[in-house]
Amino acid sequence: MKINDLIVAELARLEESKTFKYETALESAQAGVVKVKKKDVVMLASNNYLGMANHPLVKKAAIDGIKQYGYGVASVRFICGTQTIHLELEKRISKFVGAEDTILFSSCFAANEGFFASITNEKLGLDHYKDVIYSDRLNHASIIDGQRLCRPETTDKKIYNHADMAHLERLLEEDRDKNYRLRIVATDGVFSMEGDLAPLHRLVEICRKHDAMLFVDDSHAIGVCGTSGRGTPEEFGVLGRVDVLTGTLGKAIGGASGGYISGSKELISYLRQKSRPYTFSNSLPPPIVLACIASFDLLSKDKSIVKRLQTNTAYFRREIKNLGFTILDGTHPIVPVMLGEASIAQDMSAALLKEGVYIKGLWFPVVPKGEARLRAQISAALTEKDLDRALEAFKKVGKKMNVI
Ligand SMILES: Cc1ncc(COP(=O)(O)O)c(C=O)c1O
């Protein structure tokens, strides 16, 4: 069989499982209400948690960025791709998350890929060594792929059950007498399929006790969790106590692209020398850099934005339950509405779009079999009227499909 025939067969299988069946292009900017097929629909599927993607001041900063610093920098950071604004954004992020220093990447995926290999694959003066990584079972693909780049001869990889601190402690305890050079515990701050938070206060404690380095990917938490949006460390009262904090600039912070790693001065200086996606990939473009700085400015000055997101989230979580839907309880704007069968999630997503709500379903293999769901994501850009319109559509479709 030729490779193309294999691809055609696999595509047919994927289409059968409807992985991308309801892909629908937006005809407008990303916002609380978007245009799809010429109709206004309430957006419940984006990571635009704070509404920064279409915020006038963020857009203005991006335009100013082009005018003042150009469209692109046509270089990697270490050759001639560092503008003063890149350094300023790195400082802003450090201050916001309470870290000594920060390094920018083209995405958080790149940041996560860049971290693990640059640490574990380097001898750092030792001829014989072995490191170990303990990873939450539900960690994001970029954390998993980052670990795939670690050489097996120098890195042991262990998986602990999702958010199961007793299991993690057991694994660390079992390895207590092994002569590992470095122990790393890696977790998402917020898990994107469930909307639950890693217990960071416990993780900080456990890592201190076992002399392990704590790595947290706060992509769904930056701008979202904690009273001022500083992320899961703020939420759990451990700001500045996470050794390695990564995140994206492609969700709450403007929604364009970019990622970062924050940590100690020494770690960040080391990553600037050794992290391959940093060294060998282009710098973030100026409009994105200045728009991100504007987002952080807005977040720092106007506490009402995060508050609005949290109020909207609490309102939607309460009302969708009042309608009779089953959700995974929590506080995060990711609200999984549990439906069970994949076909119900698929049909309901399509029916809701017809009723003016844009929401996506998740099903096996993205989530376990029988746990298909619609994943609502709430935003500060939504008004109460938008939320009520969405809830009304849920009620109508839910009743029609005998889900409630
Ligand atoms: C937890 C987590 N980490 C990393 C990423 C990747 O971020 P980026 O889009 O900046 O590569 C995502 C995006 O989906 C994510 O949810």
The ligand as an SDF file (V2000), in Angstrom:
LIG
                    3D

 16 16  0  0  0  0  0  0  0  0999 V2000
   -2.4260   23.2170   29.2250 C   0  0  0  0  0  0  0  0  0  0  0  0
   -1.9650   23.7010   27.8960 C   0  0  0  0  0  0  0  0  0  0  0  0
   -0.6450   23.8220   27.6720 N   0  0  0  0  0  0  0  0  0  0  0  0
   -0.1650   24.2590   26.5050 C   0  0  0  0  0  0  0  0  0  0  0  0
   -1.0220   24.6120   25.4830 C   0  0  0  0  0  0  0  0  0  0  0  0
   -0.4410   25.0820   24.1890 C   0  0  0  0  0  0  0  0  0  0  0  0
   -0.4290   26.4820   24.1760 O   0  0  0  0  0  0  0  0  0  0  0  0
   -0.0290   27.2350   22.8450 P   0  0  0  0  0  0  0  0  0  0  0  0
   -1.2780   27.3770   22.0460 O   0  0  0  0  0  0  0  0  0  0  0  0
    0.5380   28.5380   23.3080 O   0  0  0  0  0  0  0  0  0  0  0  0
    0.9880   26.3900   22.1770 O   0  0  0  0  0  0  0  0  0  0  0  0
   -2.3860   24.5080   25.6570 C   0  0  0  0  0  0  0  0  0  0  0  0
   -3.2930   24.8670   24.5610 C   0  0  0  0  0  0  0  0  0  0  0  0
   -4.2610   24.2460   24.2620 O   0  0  0  0  0  0  0  0  0  0  0  0
   -2.8820   24.0480   26.9050 C   0  0  0  0  0  0  0  0  0  0  0  0
   -4.1980   23.9060   27.1170 O   0  0  0  0  0  0  0  0  0  0  0  0
  1  2  1  0
  2  3  1  0
  2 15  2  0
  3  4  2  0
  4  5  1  0
  5  6  1  0
  5 12  2  0
  6  7  1  0
  7  8  1  0
  8  9  2  0
  8 10  1  0
  8 11  1  0
 12 13  1  0
 12 15  1  0
 13 14  2  0
 15 16  1  0
M  END
$$$$
